[in-house]
Amino acid sequence: MKLTDTETALFNAKRFTITTVLYVRGPQTMAQLRKATGLSWGDLDSNIRYMEKRGLVKSRKVVTKEGPRTLVELTENGEKAYVSLVSKLTQTIRGITG
């Protein structure tokens, strides 16, 4: 299975989990992502920054009734890379299981 650079960036358990949550649930605050993934604040923050540098997600500050929050969402590039990676993984599994 040959992966593109963006797929390789997602081929990591923590980043794949973050991306799956964002793909399924849509934009999430950092607190929502932390709760959904079980990652520590440090792990979550460093992986979000890694993904932002590669254009897979974008984050922005928003004001809510609970106060300021950081909202994270998949970019179009991030969504395409995720769908492509999931497709390749599914094909690989089907190839193994026949």
Secondary structure, DSSP 8 states (H G I E B T S, - for coil): ----HHHHHH-SHHHHHHHHHHHHH-SEEHHHHHHHH---HHHHHHHHHHHHHTTSEEEEEEEETTEEEEEEEE-HHHHHHHHHHHHHHHHHHHHHH-
